Amino acid sequence: MQAKPTTLVGYLGIDAGTQGLSVIFTDQQLQILATASASYDMVPGLAAECYEQLPADWERALSMAIATLRKKLADRGITLDVRAIGISGQMHGEVLADRDGTSLGPARLWCDNRNEAEGEELTQALGVKMPKRITAARWLWTIRHRPELACRVAHITTPAGWIAERLTGQWNLGIGDAAGMFPIDQATLDYDAGLLASFDALAAREAGARLPPLRELLPRVKKAGEDGGSLNARGAALLGLPEGIPVAPAEGDQPSALAGSLIGAAGQVSMSFGTSVVANSVGDRAFQGISRAVDHFCAPDGKPINMVWLRNGTTPMNTVVGMFGLAGAGLGSAAFATIMPLLLAAPDDCGGLLALPFLDDEPGVGVSHGGTGLVVGLNEHNATPGNVARAMLLATIFNLKLGSDLLTAQGYPRSEIILSGGLAQTPALSQIIADAFNTPVVLLSGAQEGTAWGATLMAKFRAGRLSGDTQAWQAFLAAHATGTPTRFTPRSKAVATLATMFKRYQKLLALHAPLAAAVG
């Protein structure tokens, strides 16, 4: 006799990344019960540095992933009772639709580089940082280079916003993802009205009166817990779920990752070290001025986030590890098992070595020429694998500190650093970061790193608001911390040593231009 299926109540998280889409289902305590994914490709045949995807591919991947998820649960005798849905997606995309909500072709993604000039122009015209990734810069490019397409546009959104509209029929967007489309006014927690007027004036010089104001094209801005719509007939058919399930405001991957790391208080800094490095600092007010090293968006509750991003992450250190690894080991576990203990045992000053980690360009520190990594100060006493690998890691950390110190100069709080990503797989490396930043570093044990899990947190928060829970976002995140975090406290002697090294590093960095010229 076949066992009767068990119905489990929980939350569905959807994350549309650059290479594929993932879904997860959790119970009411946000324990993950099942996951599934499906991939998609870029539009083929585009010129170098042009990256587009078809919104229909995201929908197809969602349908495939949710079918796999349901089958995994069904094989365990489980059926879903979804209380709310959360959505996350790659930020800064440009998804265009007409008045009927029909996609007007491929979406340009965050990594598409065609509108760098528009980003620089808008930064100067509006007086705020408008990186080339921001959707408004993409829209200005479209107005100029595809005017006939621009005249047909009635809605502009992001990948997460597109999926939300497919599920709900509404053009809403979480405030963090919306901040990746156009700057947010911290006083109103909506698009900055004055900057919108300036953008419209600039666009009018390009297109005359043919286009509506940008505000009419952008999604409505929603904060965590607010109404992101509910599953309509089309969405119910796509997911195989009943109509009426509430949907949390769709968020970008960076705000969702902050949620997934339970970060919400001003002064908390999320650092993720991988192939690239990101430091997202939760602020208590808007950033003043423009810095090439610092970008801006919002947390799901609207708090300002200042982001320092590095292209050259752990790859320079990994390259050194591979160089000194066991013969034939390459960059495998044997190489790391050999070199990482030597790195950790190396002196704080790396025996006097300094390094530049620029295997690629680094826009945030003004380096436009990759292939200029180097190590200086070698002698017969300090030329050891541990010293060289540690110096290369410190070079990346120092580049991150250059951007972070701009926030310190404006008086932003920095109470603790929450570390995630590949570097966190060797917890002892956290001590180096704590010493370099003179700030405690925390490895959380109760958070689930990942944007899809962050989406389920936002789904649960939305469901709580519907049931009358008035808990604030920051308190809600804190309530989901479990286990005992691992903490690393700065060591005063190491802090002083690294402060001296940092000053030396800045002098070396100032010499990069002639070094790059010498390399050719």
NUTORZA-406115 format. One record per residue (C-alpha): residue in one letter; x, y negated, z. Coordinates in steps of 0.02 Angstrom, whole numbers, plus 32768, in hexadecimal, padded with zeros to 4 digits. Layout:
# NUTORZA-406115
A;X;Y;Z
...
END
This chain:
# NUTORZA-406115
M;8000;8000;8000
Q;8049;7F59;7FCA
A;8069;7EDD;8056
K;7FFF;7E42;8059
P;8061;7DA7;801F
T;8099;7D30;80A8
T;806F;7C79;808D
L;80F7;7C03;80CA
V;80DB;7B4A;80E4
G;816A;7ADA;80B0
Y;81B4;7A57;803D
L;81EF;7A59;7F89
G;828B;79FB;7F54
I;82B8;79D4;7E9F
D;8360;7991;7E66
A;8385;7962;7DB0
G;8442;795A;7DA0
T;84B3;7935;7D0D
Q;84C9;79EB;7CD9
G;842C;7A3D;7D1C
L;8395;7A38;7D8C
S;8382;7A91;7E32
V;82ED;7AB2;7EA4
I;82E7;7AEC;7F58
F;825A;7B1F;7FCC
T;826D;7B0B;8088
D;8202;7B35;811D
Q;81BC;7AAD;818D
Q;8261;7AA6;81EE
L;82BA;7A8A;8146
Q;8311;7B32;8147
I;8330;7B62;8092
L;82C9;7BF9;805D
A;82F4;7C01;7FA5
T;834D;7BA1;7F1B
A;834E;7BA7;7E5D
S;8397;7B44;7DCE
A;8398;7B2D;7D12
S;8414;7AD4;7CA3
Y;840B;7A5B;7C11
D;8488;7A0B;7B9B
M;84B3;7960;7B5A
V;8470;792A;7AB1
P;84F3;796D;7A38
G;8551;790C;79B4
L;8562;7866;7A0F
A;85FC;77F8;7A09
A;867D;7802;7A93
E;8642;77BE;7B3C
C;858B;77C4;7B04
Y;851E;7834;7B71
E;8466;7854;7B56
Q;83E7;78D8;7B89
L;8335;78FE;7B55
P;82B4;78E2;7BDF
A;8256;7978;7B9A
D;82EC;79E2;7BCA
W;82DB;79AD;7C7F
E;8224;79E3;7C7D
R;8250;7A88;7C2C
A;82D7;7AA7;7CAE
L;825E;7A7C;7D3A
S;81DF;7AF7;7CF8
M;8263;7B80;7CEA
A;82AE;7B5D;7D96
I;8208;7B5A;7DF1
A;81D5;7BFE;7D9C
T;8277;7C4E;7DD8
L;825D;7C08;7E87
R;81AB;7C4B;7E91
K;81E5;7CF7;7E54
K;8271;7CFE;7ED6
L;81F3;7CDB;7F5F
A;8171;7D50;7F16
D;81F1;7DDD;7F15
R;81FE;7DC2;7FD1
G;8142;7DC0;7FE4
I;8139;7D04;7FFD
T;80C3;7C86;7FAF
L;80DC;7BCA;7FBA
D;8071;7B4E;8017
V;80C6;7AAB;7FE8
R;809B;7A1A;805C
A;80FF;7996;7FFC
I;817B;7986;7F6D
G;821E;7923;7F68
I;827E;78F3;7ECB
S;8332;78BF;7EAF
G;838F;789A;7E0F
Q;842A;7850;7DC0
M;8427;7794;7DD4
H;8438;7705;7D57
G;83EB;775C;7CC1
E;837F;7704;7C41
V;82E0;7765;7C1B
L;826C;7706;7BA5
A;81B2;7727;7B8B
D;8122;76D5;7B2F
R;8078;769F;7B74
D;8037;7750;7B69
G;80C7;7790;7BD2
T;8118;77E8;7B3F
S;81D5;77F3;7B3F
L;8226;7786;7ABA
G;82B7;77FB;7A99
P;8354;782F;7AF8
A;8380;77E0;7B9E
R;842A;778F;7BB4
L;8480;77CE;7C52
W;84E9;7781;7CDC
C;858A;77B9;7C85
D;8560;7765;7BDE
N;85E0;76DB;7BC3
R;8592;7678;7B35
N;855C;75E4;7B9E
E;85FA;75B4;7BFD
A;85F8;7508;7BAC
E;8542;74EC;7BE2
G;856E;751A;7C95
E;85FA;749C;7C9A
E;858D;7417;7C48
L;84FF;7431;7CC3
T;8577;742E;7D56
Q;85B1;7381;7D21
A;8504;7342;7CF2
L;84A8;737F;7D8E
G;8534;7369;7E0D
V;8522;7419;7E54
K;857A;74BD;7E2D
M;8528;750D;7D95
P;8592;75A6;7D6D
K;8589;75F0;7CC0
R;8527;7681;7D0B
I;8493;7617;7D45
T;83F6;7632;7CDD
A;83DC;7578;7CBC
A;8482;7572;7C5F
R;8449;7606;7BF5
W;83A5;75AE;7BD0
L;83FF;7510;7B97
W;8468;757E;7B23
T;83CA;75CD;7ADE
I;837D;7521;7ABF
R;8416;74F0;7A5B
H;843D;7590;79FE
R;8393;75E4;79ED
P;8318;7552;79E4
E;8290;75B5;798B
L;8294;7638;7A14
A;8294;75B3;7A9C
C;81F3;7567;7A57
R;8198;760D;7A71
V;81CA;7621;7B28
A;8147;7610;7BB0
H;81A1;766D;7C3C
I;8257;7681;7C70
T;8286;76FF;7CF5
T;830C;777A;7D2C
P;8313;7838;7D1E
A;82C8;784C;7DCC
G;8243;77C9;7DA4
W;8218;7823;7D02
I;81FE;78C9;7D5B
A;8193;7871;7DDE
E;8126;7826;7D55
R;8114;78D0;7D01
L;80D4;7916;7DA7
T;8068;7884;7DE3
G;8041;7814;7D4E
Q;8085;777E;7DB0
W;811C;7710;7D8F
N;8165;7709;7E3F
L;821A;7714;7E78
G;8275;771E;7F1D
I;82D0;767F;7F4D
G;837C;76CF;7F44
D;8364;7708;7E91
A;830F;7663;7E67
A;83AA;7607;7EA5
G;840B;7666;7E20
M;8398;7617;7D9E
F;8398;7563;7DDA
P;83D5;7509;7E78
I;8363;750E;7F11
D;833F;7476;7F7C
Q;835F;74A8;8031
A;82DE;7428;806C
T;824E;7472;8007
L;828F;7524;7FE9
D;8259;7511;7F35
Y;82B1;74E0;7E94
D;8303;7435;7EA8
A;8286;73BB;7E5A
G;8306;7333;7E39
L;837C;73AA;7DE1
L;82EC;73F2;7D7B
A;82C5;7343;7D3C
S;837B;732A;7D0B
F;837F;73D1;7CB1
D;82DE;73A8;7C53
A;8327;7301;7C1B
L;83C1;7359;7BD8
A;8358;73E1;7B83
A;82E7;735D;7B34
R;837D;7312;7ADC
E;839A;73BD;7A8F
A;82E8;73F3;7A67
G;827F;7356;7A6F
A;81CF;7373;7AB3
R;81C1;7425;7A71
L;81E3;7478;7B19
P;8181;7473;7BBD
P;81D9;743E;7C5D
L;824C;74C4;7CA0
R;81E4;74CF;7D40
E;8151;7512;7CDB
L;81BD;759D;7C94
L;820E;75D8;7D36
P;81C0;7658;7DAE
R;816E;7620;7E4F
V;81EA;7623;7EE0
K;81C0;7699;7F70
K;8219;76BA;8015
A;8228;7762;806C
G;8180;779A;80B0
E;811A;772E;803B
D;80A3;776D;7FB6
G;80FF;77B9;7F23
G;8060;77FF;7ED7
S;8019;78AE;7EDD
L;801B;7943;7E6A
N;7FA3;7928;7DD8
A;7F60;79AA;7D5E
R;7FF9;79A1;7CED
G;8070;79AF;7D80
A;800D;7A3D;7DCD
A;8016;7A9E;7D2A
L;80D2;7A7D;7D1B
L;80F6;7ABD;7DCA
G;806D;7B3F;7DDB
L;802F;7AE9;7E7A
P;7F88;7A9C;7EAE
E;7F60;79E7;7E84
G;7F68;7965;7F0C
I;800D;7994;7F5E
P;8062;78F2;7F96
V;8104;78BF;7F40
A;8188;7858;7F9A
P;81D1;77C3;7F3D
A;8251;7809;7EC3
E;8302;77DD;7EF4
G;83AE;77D7;7EA6
D;8433;7858;7ECC
Q;849B;77E5;7F3B
P;840A;77B2;7FAF
S;83D2;7868;7FB3
A;8481;78A2;7FE0
L;8483;7824;806F
A;83DF;786C;80AC
G;8425;791C;809B
S;84B8;78EA;810A
L;843E;789C;8188
I;848D;77F1;8171
G;841F;7759;818E
A;8467;76E7;8214
A;84C9;7649;81ED
G;8581;766C;8207
Q;857B;7720;81CC
V;85E8;7745;8135
S;85D0;77DE;80C9
M;8671;7815;8075
S;8672;78A0;7FF5
F;871A;78DA;7FB4
G;871A;7940;7F15
T;8755;7926;7E62
S;871A;7874;7E81
V;8704;781E;7F29
V;8670;77BC;7F69
A;8660;7758;800A
N;85B1;7719;802B
S;85A6;769F;80BC
V;84FE;7678;810C
G;84F7;75BC;8127
D;8490;7547;8192
R;8483;74BD;810E
A;84A6;749D;8057
F;8558;7492;8014
Q;8595;73E4;7FEB
G;85EE;73C1;7F49
I;862E;7435;7EC1
S;86B3;74BB;7ECF
R;86EC;7530;7E46
A;8708;75B3;7ECD
V;865B;75B1;7F1E
D;85B3;75DE;7ED1
H;850B;75C9;7F26
F;8469;7629;7F39
C;83F2;7654;7FC8
A;83CE;76E2;8040
P;8320;7730;8034
D;82DF;76B9;80BB
G;8328;7620;8065
K;83C6;7604;80CA
P;8452;75C0;805B
I;84D6;763D;8025
N;8583;7606;7FEC
M;85D8;7689;7F82
V;8692;769B;7F61
W;86B3;7719;7ED6
L;8757;7762;7E9B
R;8771;77C2;7DFA
N;8815;780C;7E3B
G;87DA;7878;7ECB
T;882B;7918;7F08
T;886B;7946;7E5A
P;8917;78F2;7E74
M;8931;7951;7F17
N;88F0;79F2;7EC7
T;896C;79DA;7E39
V;89FB;79D0;7EB4
V;89BB;7A6A;7F0F
G;89B6;7AC6;7E69
M;8A67;7A8F;7E40
F;8AAE;7AD1;7EE3
G;8A3D;7B68;7EF4
L;8A76;7C1C;7EEC
A;8ABE;7C4D;7E44
G;8A2E;7C76;7DD0
A;89AD;7C45;7E52
G;8979;7BA5;7DFA
L;88F5;7B46;7E5C
G;88A7;7BDF;7EAB
S;888E;7C06;7F62
A;8940;7C4A;7F72
A;8989;7BA1;7F42
F;891D;7B45;7FC1
A;8942;7BC7;8046
T;89FB;7BA6;802A
I;89FE;7AE8;801C
M;8972;7AA8;808D
P;89C7;7ADE;8130
L;8A63;7A84;80F4
L;89FD;79E7;80CD
L;89AE;79EB;817A
A;8A58;7A04;81CD
A;8AAB;7976;816D
P;8AD1;78D7;81D0
D;8A52;784A;81CE
D;8AC4;77DF;8161
C;8AE4;786D;80E4
G;8B9E;785B;8107
G;8B9A;77AF;80B8
L;8B49;77E4;8015
L;8AC6;777C;7FBA
A;8A5D;77B2;7F26
L;89EA;776A;7EA2
P;895D;77E3;7E75
F;8929;779F;7DCB
L;8913;7839;7D5F
D;8881;77D6;7D17
D;8850;771E;7D14
E;880C;76D1;7DB5
P;879B;763A;7D90
G;877E;7610;7E48
V;8834;75E4;7E63
G;8854;759D;7DB6
V;88B0;7631;7D6C
S;887E;764B;7CB6
H;8909;76C3;7C85
G;8908;7777;7CC0
G;899C;77EC;7CBD
T;89FF;7779;7D2F
G;8A03;77E5;7DCC
L;8AAB;77E7;7E24
V;8B06;7809;7EC6
V;8B8F;7793;7F04
G;8C0E;779D;7F90
L;8C49;784F;7F73
N;8CED;7886;7FC2
E;8D3D;7927;7FFA
H;8CE5;791E;80A4
N;8C31;78F7;8074
A;8C1D;7952;7FCD
T;8BA9;79D8;8013
P;8B02;7A19;7FD0
G;8AA8;79E2;806F
N;8AE8;792F;8066
V;8AC0;791C;7FAD
A;8A10;7965;7FBB
R;89EB;78FB;8055
A;8A2B;785D;7FFF
M;89BA;787D;7F6A
L;8922;7898;7FDB
L;894B;77F8;803A
A;8955;7797;7F97
T;88A0;77C5;7F72
I;886D;779B;8025
F;88C6;76F3;8018
N;8869;76C8;7F77
L;87C7;76EC;7FD3
K;8801;7680;8063
L;8821;75ED;7FEC
G;8768;75E7;7FC2
S;872F;760C;8073
D;8798;757F;80BB
L;8733;7505;8052
L;869C;7538;80BA
T;86FF;7527;815B
A;872F;7476;8126
Q;8675;744A;811D
G;8657;7491;81CB
Y;85F9;752D;819A
P;85F4;75AE;8225
R;8650;7653;8211
S;8629;76C2;82A5
E;864B;776E;825C
I;8677;77C7;81BB
I;8613;7861;818C
L;867F;78CD;811A
S;8642;7946;8096
G;867B;7990;7FF2
G;8711;79FC;7FC8
L;8787;79AA;8045
A;8714;79DD;80D4
Q;873C;7A93;80AB
T;87E1;7A73;8106
P;879D;7A1F;81A3
A;8849;79EE;81E7
L;885D;7973;8156
S;87D6;790C;81AB
Q;8858;78D1;8228
I;88BB;787A;819F
I;881F;7818;816B
A;87F7;77EC;8220
D;88A8;77A7;8236
A;88AC;7749;8190
F;8805;76F2;81B1
N;881A;76E8;826F
T;8768;772B;8278
P;8723;77CE;82BF
V;86FD;7853;823C
V;866E;78CC;8251
L;864A;7972;81FC
L;8591;7994;8212
S;8557;7A44;8233
G;849D;7A24;8229
A;8491;79CF;8180
Q;8480;7A27;80DA
E;84EE;79CB;8060
G;8491;79B7;7FBE
T;8414;7948;7F69
A;838A;79CB;7F59
W;8388;79E5;8016
G;8385;7928;802B
A;82EB;7928;7FBB
T;8293;79A3;802F
L;82BA;7930;80C1
M;8264;78A2;8065
A;81D1;7916;803F
K;81BE;7941;80F7
F;81C9;788A;8127
R;8140;7860;80AB
A;80D2;78EC;80EE
G;80EE;78AD;819E
R;80B3;77FF;8170
L;8015;7848;8125
S;7FF3;78A4;81C8
G;8009;7805;822F
D;80BE;7816;8266
T;810A;7768;8279
Q;81BC;77A2;829B
A;823E;7732;8248
W;82AF;7779;81C1
Q;834E;776D;8229
A;82FE;77C6;82BD
F;82B5;7849;8247
L;8361;7871;8202
A;83AE;787B;82B0
A;8327;78F5;82E6
H;8361;7971;8263
A;8414;797C;829F
T;843C;7A28;82E3
G;84D7;7A7F;8321
T;8572;7A2A;8364
P;85D0;79B5;82EF
T;868D;79BC;82E5
R;86DE;7915;830E
F;878A;78D0;82EA
T;87C4;7838;834D
P;884B;77C2;830A
R;88F8;77D9;8358
S;8943;7731;8385
K;89F6;775B;834E
A;89BB;77A1;82A6
V;8948;770B;828D
A;89DD;7695;829E
T;8A49;76FF;822A
L;89C4;7707;81A3
A;89A1;764D;81B1
T;8A58;762E;8186
M;8A4F;76AA;80F7
F;89B3;7655;80B5
K;8A0E;75AE;80A9
R;8A9B;7604;804A
Y;8A1B;7658;7FD9
Q;89CD;75B0;7FAD
K;8A78;756F;7F77
L;8A92;7609;7F0B
L;89E6;75F7;7EBE
A;8A0D;7543;7E8F
L;8A9A;7588;7E22
H;8A27;75FD;7DC2
A;8A14;758F;7D27
P;8ACE;758E;7CFA
L;8ADB;7646;7D27
A;8A4A;766D;7CB1
A;8A9E;7605;7C2A
A;8B3F;7667;7C42
V;8AE1;770C;7C33
G;8A8F;76CB;7B95
END
